[in-house]
Amino acid sequence: MSNLVTRVQNILMTPKTEWPVIAAEPETTSGLYTKYILIVSAVAAIAMFVKASLIGTSTFIGTYRMDVGAGIGYAVTLYVAGLVGVYLWSLIINVLAPTFGGQKDSVQALKTAAYAATAAWVGSIGQLVPWIGWLIGIAAAVYGIYLLYLGLPHTMKAPADRAAGYTAVAIIVAIVLSWILWAIIGSVLGRGMWGGYGGPDVTVGDTGFEKGSVGAGLEEWAKQMEEAGKQVEQSAEQNAGAPSAAAVGALIGAAVGGKPGVAALPADQIKAFLPETLAGLPRTSLSAQRNAAMGFEVAEANADYSDGAGRNLRLEINDTGGAQGLLGLAAWANVEEEREWQGGYEKTYRDSGRMVHERWDSTSNSGEYSVIVANRFSVEIEGTAASMNELKAALASGVNVAGLEAAAAAQAKPTG
């Protein structure tokens, strides 16, 4: 642990002398995760939990604290998202290396991503400081950019005069990746998806991985990354060393298994899938929005239903659009979870090829039920009911799932 603390201190306080040491160290991907990333990235998740559930957020009407159980669930989601994000970012850093005169090396790229992220991870403690915590967070993020700029010439062997451009593109990618991860993981995969993970089904055939297996999916993913990397290199050559936004967008798309240019449903179209009544309850509110960045779009629509006498339901539909590959990655991992407690249960499983999550609490007669449709849409219903079967029936009768599948098929081709 003392070595870990020393490393954190050195990368934050004396980065110019620490980066050469880091670059020269023999290391492995698993070693970086177990000895550094898994530990240091947990700081952000713990700080978030303390802030959200123990300290609370002060407003003009009082202090709001998240329920401890919900706070733990959110912290775990934040933690896992960080682990996924730093790895995806390292893939991008690695593929970009030749574009800026560097050398591709996956382990060195993961070093770069992890140690540059240290400032943000440690700086997250700032959210515990009243009033100025957000300033500390911004300062930490800016310092992380500086760390990346100093590190790229050592880890990725990028010429010093091209490190600024390399840094700029890598940061743009990091911002977009963060946006995609939170748009999808936070609102689409939901609270229960980050529970237990079943072992991936890897089957090797005579001439490679069996079609449809985890290995085949990852093999195709690697090919897409390589091809996208070549496009970035070609774009940089044609634009005086600066790759186009389209090329970088394609690279991000390869990293998340998505397709730039595949449009999420327009707000009016996705709203149409929210019925005027649900399980006999009238709709009391309705909203929808679509957001885009670097050629990727995500959309969401939600509606509340109530009888005004204590029975309430909320229906939410999320469309991952061109970034739908993250749902595919979850499917490859065969995510399954089941746990019980006194008066309730939660489980994630696959039903007829679809990923399903359900949670029920009999003490409050409330629960949530969600289904992933066409590896693109997340449909979730939550609220009070007589039983989980009532929630399932409400979703089955109230949502046109076949229509969502048809919309996905109709939007399969890139729009631009």
N, C-alpha and C positions, 0 to 999 in steps of 0.2 A: 504493500500500500504506500510505503514511503516513496518508492520509485514512481508511482503514479502521481502522487502529489508534487514531486519534484518536476516531473514532465509537464504537468499543468502549469506550474509556476514558471518554468522556463519558456514554454511556448507563448505565454502571455506577457512575460516581462522581458525576455531576451530572445525574441524570435529570430533575429538575424544570425545568432550563433547556434540556435537550437535546430533550425531547419536543416543545415548540413549534417548534423548528427542523426536526425530522423531519417534523412534520405539514405544514409549509409548503413542503417541498421537492417540486418536480415529479419524479415518478418513474413507472416502469412495472413491471409484473410481472416481465418478463424482466430489467430492470435491477436489481431487488432481488435476484433470484436470482444473476445473474452477478457483481455487485459486492459482495454481502454474504452471502447465505444459503449459497451453495455453498462459500464460503471458511470462514466462521465455524463452520458446523455440522460441518465436517470435523474440528474440534478434538476433538469427542467420539469420533469414530470412530478417530482416530489414538491418542488416549489409551487407548481400550479395547484396541487392538491391542498397544500397548506393555505395558500391564498384563497382558494375557492370555498373550501369546507371548514377551515378553522378560523382564519382571520376575517374573511368575507370582503365583499365589495361595498364601499360606502357610497350612497347616493343621497340626494336631497331629501328623500323620504325615509332614510334609515339605512341599515346595513343588511345586505342580502348574503346569505350563506347557502351554498349548495349542500344538499343532503350528502352525508358521508359516503353512502354506498354509491351515489351518482358521481361524487367526486373521485372515488377510487376508479370507477369505470372510465371516467374521462381521462384520468391520469394515465391509465394503462393504454388507452387509445393514443394519447399524445406520445407516449414512450415508443410504442410499436411504429407509429407513423415516422418518428425520428429515425428509428433503425432502418426502416425501408427507404426513407428519403436520402440518408447519407450514402446508402449503397447505390441507389439510382443516380445520384449526383456524381459518384465516383465513376460510373460507367460513362457518363457524358464527358467528364474531365479526361478520361482515358482516350475516348474516341476523338476528341478535339485536339489532342496533343500534336499530331503531324501537321495540322492546319497552321499551327503557330510555331513550327520548327522544333517541336519537342519529340519525345520518344514514348511510345505506348508501353505501359506497364500497369497491369490491373492492381497489383498490390501497392505500388507507389501512388496510384490514383486514389486508392482508398485511404492511404496515409494523408494525402492532400486534403481530401474531403473531411476526414475526421478531425485532424488537428486544426484546420481552418474553422471548423464549426465549434471548437472549444470555447471561443469567446462568447458565442451566443448561448451555449449550454450553461456556462458558468454565470454569464450575465443575467440569466433568467431569474437568479436569486433577487435581482433588483425589484421584481414585482412585489416583493414583501415589504418594500419601503413605501410608506404612504406618500401620495401626491407626486413624487418625482420618479417612481419606479419605471414609468414608461420612457423617461429620458435615459435611464441607465440601460434599458433594453435597446434603444436606438443606438446609443454609444457602443454597446457590445457588438451589434450587427455591423456597424461601420468598421470597427476594429477587426472583425472577422474578414472583411474584404481586404484590409491591409495585410493580414496574415496570409491570405491566399496569394496575394501579389508577391509577397516575399518568398513563399514556398515553391511556387511553380518552377522557377529556374533550377531549383535543387532536386525536387522529386521527379518532375516530368522533363527535365533537361531543356526547358524552353529558353531561348535566348533572352537575355535581360531586356533588350529593346522591344521584345514582342510580348512581354509578360503582362503589360497593361491591357492590351487587346484581348489576350487569353483570359485575363481576370474578368473583364467586362462581359464577355460572352458567357463565361461560366456562371457569373452572378445572375445574368438574365435568365439563364436556364434554371438556376436554383429558385428564383422567384416564381417562375411558371410552374415548376415541379411542386413547390409548396402550395400554390393555388389549386393545382389539380388534386393533390393528395387530400387537402382539407375539404375541397368541394365534393370529393367522392368518398373518402374514408369516413369523414365526419358525419356526413348526412346520408350516404348511401349504404355503406356497410353496417352502420348502426352500432349500438352499444354492445350487442351480444356477439358480433362477428369476431371479436378479438379474444374469445375465450380459449377453448382448447383447439389444438390442431391435430388432425389425424395424419398419419404418415402418408407421404405422396406415393402414388402407385407408379413405379418406374419399371417398365418391362422392356428388355432389350431383345430385338429380333435378330434374324440372321444378318441383315444388312443395315442395322441401326435400330433406333427406338421404335416401338410399335406405334402405329398411327393412333392418335388420340391420347397417348400416355403423357405423363409429366415431362419425361425426357424429350419427346417429340416437340412438345410445346416450347420448352426452353431452347431446344436446338434451333427452331424456327425463329425464336426471339433473338438469338445470337446472330443469325444471318441478317435479320432486319437491322440490327444495330450496326453491323459491318457495312451494309449497303448504305445506310443513312450517313455513316461516317465518311464514306467515299464521296457522297454528294456534298457534304460540308467542305471537304478538301477541294473539290472541283469548284465550288462556289467561291471559296476564298481565293483561288488562283485567278478566277475571272473578275474579282472585285478588289484587287490590290490588297489582298490579305484579310479582307473583312467578309466573312460569309453572310449570305442574305438571310433575312428573317425566315423566309420559307424553308431554307435548308436547315436552319437551327430548329424550326418547328417540327420538321420531319424527324430530326434526331430525338427530340423530346417524345414525339409520338412513338418512335421505336422503343424508347426506354420504358414507357408505360403500356406498351402493347396496343397503342391506339392508332387512329387514322386521322391526321390533320385534314380539315376540310369536310369531315362528316358532321353535318349540322345537327345540333340538338333541336328538339321540336320547338316551334315558336310558342310564345306564352299563351296565345289564344287557343292553339291546338292542344297543348297539354292540359289546359284548364278544362277543355271539353270532356276529359276523362273523369272529372270530379262530378258525381251526380248531384241533383238538387236535393235528393233525400237519400239517407243511408240507414239501413236497418230501421226504417220508420221514423227517423229523426230528420227534421228540416235543416237545411244548410244555413248557418248563421254568419259565416265569413268565407271569403275566397280570395286567394292571391296566387300570383305566378310571376316568375322572372327567368330571364335567360342571360347568362354571363359568358364572356369570351375573352381569350388571351392567346396570342401566338397561333391563331388558327384553330384552337380548341374551344368547344362550347359545352356548357352544362346548363341544364334547366331544371327548375323545380316548381311544383305547384302544390298547394295545400288548402284544405278546407276544414272548417269546424262544424260539427253537427250537435245540436242540443235540444232537449225538450223543455229546458228551463227549470227542471225539477231535480237536477242532480245527475241525470244521465247524459254523458258527453262522449263524443267520438271525434277523433281527428284522423283525416286521411291525407297522406302525403305521397306524391309521385316524383321521383328524381330520374332525370335522363342524363346519362353520362356522355352522350354524344360520341365525339371522336376519341375520348379517353377511356372508352369502355374496356380496354385491355386489363385494367386493374381488377375488374370483376372476373375476367378470365384467369388471372393469376390466382385469385382466391379459389376459383373452381379447381385449378390444377392441384392446389394444396389439399384438396379434399377436406375443407374445413368442416369439422364436426365437433359438437360440444353438447354435453348434457349434465346438468347439475340440479339438485333439489335442495330445498330447505323447508322448514316447517311452514306450511301454508302456501308454498309456491314452487315453481320450477322454471328453468330456462333451458332451451336447447336449440341447436343449429344442425340442420341435416339437409339431405337432398331428397326431393320428391319428384318423380317423373322428369328427372334431369334438371330441375330447378333448385336453386339454393333457397332454403326456408329458415326463418328464425322466428321463434315464439317464446314469449315470457308471460307467466301468469302469477298473480298474487291473489290468493283466495281471501286474504284478510281484508282487502279493499275492493274485491271483485273488479279488478282492473288488470289489463294486460296489453300486450302488443304482438302483432302478427305481421310479418313482412315476407315478401316473395321477390326474388330476382327474376325478371322476365327478359328473355332473349339476350341474356348476358349484357344487358344495357340499362334496363329500367329497374328501379327499386320501388316497390309498391308497399306501403306500410299503413296499417290501421292500428290505432291505440285508443284506449279509454276504458270506460266502465261497461261491463256486460255481465250476463248471467254466467257465462263460461267461455272458454277459449273457442269452443265450437261456434258460439254466436259471432265472435269476431271473424272467424274463418268464413262463415256463411255470409256475413256482411260484405267482406271483400269479394267473395265469389259472385255474389248477386249484384253488387254495386259498381264494380270496376270491369270495364271491357278489356280483359287481358288479351283476348284474341286481336282486338283492335290495336293494342300496343305492339304486339308482334308484327302485325301488318305494317304499322308505321315504321318499325325498325327495318323491315324488308324494303319498304319504299324509299328509305333514306340511306340505303346501303352504299350507294355510289357517292363519291366526293362531290360536293357542290361547287368547289372552286379550285 
